[in-house]
Amino acid sequence: MAMAARNLLLHVVGAALLAAAVRADDLHTPFAALLAKYVDAEGKVAYRSLAQQDAATLDAYLQALERADPGTMSPAEQTAFWINAYNAHVIRGVLDGYDAEGRVARLRFFGFYSFPVAGRKRTLNDIENDILRGQLHEPRIHFALVCASTSCPKLRREAYRGDRLEAQLDEQARSFLDDPTRNQFGPGGIAKLSSIFKWFADDFVRAAGSVPAFIGRYRQLPAGARIEYLDYDWSINAQPGQRPE
């Protein structure tokens, strides 16, 4: 009887944990629908149409993020949660008149624009630097976080999920590195990289020993390649005619 009771308890606990995991990922279903509807294949956003047709859906999702408790989630679910929270609040911020097109604008957007997530007010910098970089230590977030700028990674047309996070982040890394508008690997052993690899070099060094070694996980670099960095295009990542009013 003791063994049967123990097995039953394990079954109940396992089922509860599985249900919690499903709920954690299903939280992002409304955001996934918005991304599929308003983001194109190039990662550009139809901000104006979203504001006119589905702002209430976005706000309801943000309210769900406010009530959520990432502390009950697995590390993968937490990472997916915070990436989605960042990207969704960037979209809401753009609809509210923020952008990253100038230095002062970036300071306002990243450091002063605040919103409630997981029970407290936060900024985009808080999510990126304090949580995703400072606590979860996942360098591939730099291919998933999208600050509404042209040189950012392409905004994915689906939400991130804990049960698919590894595949999603690897796909984002390969897509980002293979995109010649963001990284260029030309003849002569010169690699012209996104400035993301310069700004967050410590994250890539911590993960792989060096920036070239990290890149080498996803594409071949010539031995002794000379690295240069491309200028960053901060213009808004809106589809044609879709800048917010």
MARSEDO-836653 format. One record per residue (C-alpha): residue number from 1; x, y, z; residue in one letter. Coordinates in Angstrom, 1 decimal. Example, Ala and Ser with C-alpha at 12.3 -4.5 7.8 and 13.67 -1.06 7.14 Angstrom:
REM MARSEDO-836653
{r 1; {12.3; -4.5; 7.8}; a}
{r 2; {13.7; -1.1; 7.1}; s}
This chain:
REM MARSEDO-836653
{r 1; {0.0; 0.0; 0.0}; m}
{r 2; {2.9; 2.4; 0.9}; a}
{r 3; {4.4; 1.9; -2.6}; m}
{r 4; {1.0; 2.4; -4.3}; a}
{r 5; {0.4; 5.5; -2.3}; a}
{r 6; {3.8; 6.8; -3.2}; r}
{r 7; {3.3; 6.1; -6.9}; n}
{r 8; {-0.1; 7.8; -6.8}; l}
{r 9; {1.5; 10.9; -5.1}; l}
{r 10; {4.2; 11.0; -7.8}; l}
{r 11; {1.6; 10.7; -10.5}; h}
{r 12; {-0.5; 13.6; -9.0}; v}
{r 13; {2.5; 15.8; -8.5}; v}
{r 14; {3.8; 15.1; -12.0}; g}
{r 15; {0.4; 15.8; -13.5}; a}
{r 16; {0.2; 19.1; -11.6}; a}
{r 17; {3.7; 20.1; -12.8}; l}
{r 18; {2.8; 19.2; -16.4}; l}
{r 19; {-0.5; 21.3; -16.1}; a}
{r 20; {1.5; 24.2; -14.7}; a}
{r 21; {3.9; 24.1; -17.6}; a}
{r 22; {1.1; 24.0; -20.1}; v}
{r 23; {-0.5; 27.0; -18.5}; r}
{r 24; {2.7; 28.9; -18.5}; a}
{r 25; {3.1; 28.5; -22.2}; d}
{r 26; {-0.6; 29.0; -23.0}; d}
{r 27; {-0.4; 32.4; -21.3}; l}
{r 28; {1.2; 33.6; -24.5}; h}
{r 29; {-1.4; 32.3; -26.9}; t}
{r 30; {-3.0; 35.8; -27.4}; p}
{r 31; {0.3; 37.4; -28.1}; f}
{r 32; {1.2; 34.6; -30.6}; a}
{r 33; {-2.0; 35.4; -32.5}; a}
{r 34; {-1.2; 39.1; -32.6}; l}
{r 35; {2.3; 38.4; -33.9}; l}
{r 36; {1.0; 36.1; -36.6}; a}
{r 37; {-1.5; 38.7; -37.7}; k}
{r 38; {0.5; 41.9; -37.6}; y}
{r 39; {4.2; 40.9; -38.2}; v}
{r 40; {5.4; 40.1; -41.8}; d}
{r 41; {8.1; 37.8; -43.0}; a}
{r 42; {10.7; 40.5; -42.6}; e}
{r 43; {9.8; 41.1; -38.9}; g}
{r 44; {8.1; 44.4; -39.7}; k}
{r 45; {5.1; 45.4; -37.7}; v}
{r 46; {1.7; 46.8; -38.8}; a}
{r 47; {1.5; 49.1; -35.8}; y}
{r 48; {-1.3; 51.3; -37.1}; r}
{r 49; {-3.5; 48.3; -37.9}; s}
{r 50; {-2.8; 46.7; -34.6}; l}
{r 51; {-3.7; 49.9; -32.8}; a}
{r 52; {-7.0; 50.2; -34.7}; q}
{r 53; {-8.1; 46.6; -34.5}; q}
{r 54; {-6.5; 44.8; -31.6}; d}
{r 55; {-5.1; 47.2; -29.0}; a}
{r 56; {-7.6; 45.7; -26.5}; a}
{r 57; {-6.3; 42.2; -27.1}; t}
{r 58; {-2.7; 43.4; -26.6}; l}
{r 59; {-3.7; 45.2; -23.4}; d}
{r 60; {-5.5; 42.1; -22.0}; a}
{r 61; {-2.3; 40.1; -22.6}; y}
{r 62; {-0.2; 42.7; -20.8}; l}
{r 63; {-2.6; 42.5; -17.9}; q}
{r 64; {-2.2; 38.8; -17.8}; a}
{r 65; {1.6; 39.3; -17.7}; l}
{r 66; {1.1; 41.7; -14.8}; e}
{r 67; {-0.7; 39.0; -12.8}; r}
{r 68; {1.7; 36.1; -13.7}; a}
{r 69; {4.3; 34.6; -11.3}; d}
{r 70; {7.4; 33.6; -13.2}; p}
{r 71; {8.7; 32.1; -9.9}; g}
{r 72; {6.4; 29.1; -10.5}; t}
{r 73; {7.9; 28.5; -14.0}; m}
{r 74; {10.8; 26.4; -15.2}; s}
{r 75; {14.0; 28.4; -16.3}; p}
{r 76; {12.9; 27.9; -20.0}; a}
{r 77; {9.4; 29.1; -19.3}; e}
{r 78; {10.8; 32.1; -17.4}; q}
{r 79; {13.1; 33.0; -20.3}; t}
{r 80; {10.2; 32.8; -22.7}; a}
{r 81; {8.0; 34.8; -20.4}; f}
{r 82; {10.5; 37.7; -20.1}; w}
{r 83; {11.3; 37.8; -23.8}; i}
{r 84; {7.6; 37.9; -24.7}; n}
{r 85; {7.1; 40.6; -22.0}; a}
{r 86; {9.9; 42.7; -23.4}; y}
{r 87; {8.7; 42.4; -27.0}; n}
{r 88; {5.0; 43.0; -26.2}; a}
{r 89; {5.7; 46.1; -24.1}; h}
{r 90; {7.9; 47.4; -26.9}; v}
{r 91; {4.9; 47.2; -29.2}; i}
{r 92; {2.7; 48.9; -26.6}; r}
{r 93; {5.3; 51.6; -26.1}; g}
{r 94; {5.4; 52.3; -29.8}; v}
{r 95; {1.6; 52.6; -29.8}; l}
{r 96; {2.0; 55.0; -26.9}; d}
{r 97; {4.4; 57.3; -28.8}; g}
{r 98; {7.8; 55.9; -27.8}; y}
{r 99; {10.6; 54.9; -30.3}; d}
{r 100; {14.3; 54.4; -30.3}; a}
{r 101; {15.2; 56.7; -33.2}; e}
{r 102; {17.3; 59.2; -31.3}; g}
{r 103; {19.6; 59.1; -28.3}; r}
{r 104; {17.2; 60.9; -26.0}; v}
{r 105; {14.3; 58.8; -27.3}; a}
{r 106; {16.2; 55.6; -26.5}; r}
{r 107; {17.0; 56.8; -23.0}; l}
{r 108; {13.3; 57.5; -22.4}; r}
{r 109; {12.1; 54.3; -24.0}; f}
{r 110; {14.6; 51.9; -22.5}; f}
{r 111; {15.1; 53.5; -19.1}; g}
{r 112; {12.1; 55.6; -18.2}; f}
{r 113; {9.1; 54.0; -19.9}; y}
{r 114; {7.8; 51.7; -17.1}; s}
{r 115; {5.0; 49.2; -16.9}; f}
{r 116; {3.7; 46.5; -14.5}; p}
{r 117; {4.9; 42.9; -15.1}; v}
{r 118; {4.8; 40.0; -12.6}; a}
{r 119; {3.5; 42.2; -9.8}; g}
{r 120; {5.8; 45.3; -10.0}; r}
{r 121; {6.8; 48.2; -12.3}; k}
{r 122; {9.7; 47.5; -14.6}; r}
{r 123; {11.5; 49.1; -17.6}; t}
{r 124; {12.8; 47.5; -20.7}; l}
{r 125; {16.3; 47.8; -19.3}; n}
{r 126; {15.2; 46.0; -16.1}; d}
{r 127; {13.9; 43.1; -18.1}; i}
{r 128; {16.9; 42.8; -20.4}; e}
{r 129; {19.8; 43.6; -18.1}; n}
{r 130; {18.7; 42.7; -14.6}; d}
{r 131; {16.6; 39.6; -15.4}; i}
{r 132; {17.4; 38.0; -18.7}; l}
{r 133; {21.1; 38.9; -18.7}; r}
{r 134; {21.7; 39.2; -14.9}; g}
{r 135; {19.7; 36.2; -13.7}; q}
{r 136; {18.9; 33.8; -16.6}; l}
{r 137; {22.2; 34.2; -18.5}; h}
{r 138; {21.0; 33.3; -21.9}; e}
{r 139; {23.1; 35.1; -24.6}; p}
{r 140; {20.7; 34.1; -27.4}; r}
{r 141; {18.2; 36.6; -26.0}; i}
{r 142; {20.1; 39.1; -28.1}; h}
{r 143; {18.6; 37.5; -31.2}; f}
{r 144; {15.1; 37.5; -29.8}; a}
{r 145; {14.6; 40.9; -28.1}; l}
{r 146; {13.3; 43.5; -30.5}; v}
{r 147; {13.4; 47.1; -29.6}; c}
{r 148; {11.3; 48.3; -32.6}; a}
{r 149; {14.4; 49.2; -34.7}; s}
{r 150; {15.4; 48.1; -38.2}; t}
{r 151; {18.8; 46.6; -37.1}; s}
{r 152; {17.2; 44.6; -34.3}; c}
{r 153; {16.6; 40.9; -35.0}; p}
{r 154; {13.5; 40.2; -36.9}; k}
{r 155; {10.5; 40.0; -34.7}; l}
{r 156; {9.4; 36.4; -34.7}; r}
{r 157; {5.8; 35.7; -36.0}; r}
{r 158; {5.1; 33.6; -32.9}; e}
{r 159; {5.5; 33.9; -29.2}; a}
{r 160; {8.3; 32.2; -27.4}; y}
{r 161; {7.4; 29.0; -25.4}; r}
{r 162; {9.3; 27.1; -22.8}; g}
{r 163; {8.6; 23.8; -24.5}; d}
{r 164; {10.2; 25.1; -27.8}; r}
{r 165; {12.6; 27.7; -26.5}; l}
{r 166; {15.9; 25.9; -27.5}; e}
{r 167; {14.8; 25.4; -31.1}; a}
{r 168; {13.3; 28.9; -31.3}; q}
{r 169; {16.5; 30.6; -30.0}; l}
{r 170; {18.7; 28.5; -32.2}; d}
{r 171; {16.6; 29.4; -35.2}; e}
{r 172; {16.8; 33.1; -34.3}; q}
{r 173; {20.6; 32.9; -34.0}; a}
{r 174; {21.0; 31.3; -37.4}; r}
{r 175; {18.5; 33.7; -39.0}; s}
{r 176; {20.2; 36.7; -37.6}; f}
{r 177; {23.7; 35.6; -38.6}; l}
{r 178; {22.6; 34.6; -42.1}; d}
{r 179; {20.9; 38.0; -42.7}; d}
{r 180; {23.2; 40.2; -44.8}; p}
{r 181; {21.4; 43.3; -43.7}; t}
{r 182; {22.5; 42.5; -40.1}; r}
{r 183; {25.8; 40.6; -40.5}; n}
{r 184; {28.1; 40.3; -43.5}; q}
{r 185; {30.7; 37.7; -44.1}; f}
{r 186; {32.5; 38.7; -47.3}; g}
{r 187; {35.8; 37.8; -49.0}; p}
{r 188; {39.2; 38.7; -47.6}; g}
{r 189; {38.5; 37.3; -44.1}; g}
{r 190; {36.4; 40.3; -43.0}; i}
{r 191; {33.4; 39.8; -40.8}; a}
{r 192; {31.1; 42.8; -40.5}; k}
{r 193; {29.0; 42.1; -37.5}; l}
{r 194; {26.0; 43.7; -35.9}; s}
{r 195; {26.9; 46.1; -33.1}; s}
{r 196; {25.0; 43.8; -30.8}; i}
{r 197; {28.1; 41.6; -30.8}; f}
{r 198; {30.1; 44.6; -29.6}; k}
{r 199; {27.7; 46.0; -27.0}; w}
{r 200; {27.1; 42.6; -25.4}; f}
{r 201; {30.5; 40.9; -26.1}; a}
{r 202; {30.8; 39.9; -22.4}; d}
{r 203; {27.7; 37.7; -22.7}; d}
{r 204; {29.1; 35.8; -25.8}; f}
{r 205; {32.5; 35.5; -24.3}; v}
{r 206; {31.0; 34.1; -21.1}; r}
{r 207; {29.1; 31.5; -23.1}; a}
{r 208; {31.7; 30.4; -25.6}; a}
{r 209; {35.1; 32.0; -24.8}; g}
{r 210; {35.0; 34.6; -27.5}; s}
{r 211; {32.7; 36.3; -30.0}; v}
{r 212; {34.1; 34.3; -33.0}; p}
{r 213; {33.7; 31.1; -31.0}; a}
{r 214; {30.1; 31.9; -30.3}; f}
{r 215; {29.4; 32.7; -33.9}; i}
{r 216; {31.1; 29.5; -34.9}; g}
{r 217; {28.3; 27.5; -33.3}; r}
{r 218; {26.0; 28.7; -36.1}; y}
{r 219; {28.2; 29.4; -39.1}; r}
{r 220; {31.8; 29.0; -40.2}; q}
{r 221; {34.2; 31.9; -39.7}; l}
{r 222; {37.5; 32.1; -41.6}; p}
{r 223; {40.5; 31.5; -39.4}; a}
{r 224; {41.8; 34.8; -38.1}; g}
{r 225; {38.8; 36.7; -39.6}; a}
{r 226; {39.1; 40.5; -39.0}; r}
{r 227; {35.9; 41.7; -37.2}; i}
{r 228; {34.3; 45.1; -38.0}; e}
{r 229; {31.0; 46.4; -36.7}; y}
{r 230; {28.1; 47.7; -38.8}; l}
{r 231; {26.4; 50.9; -37.9}; d}
{r 232; {23.0; 50.3; -36.2}; y}
{r 233; {19.9; 51.5; -37.9}; d}
{r 234; {17.5; 52.7; -35.2}; w}
{r 235; {14.7; 53.6; -37.5}; s}
{r 236; {11.4; 52.1; -36.5}; i}
{r 237; {10.6; 48.6; -37.8}; n}
{r 238; {7.2; 49.5; -39.2}; a}
{r 239; {5.7; 48.1; -42.4}; q}
{r 240; {5.2; 50.7; -45.1}; p}
{r 241; {2.4; 53.1; -44.1}; g}
{r 242; {2.2; 51.5; -40.6}; q}
{r 243; {4.0; 54.0; -38.4}; r}
{r 244; {1.7; 54.6; -35.5}; p}
{r 245; {-0.4; 57.8; -35.7}; e}
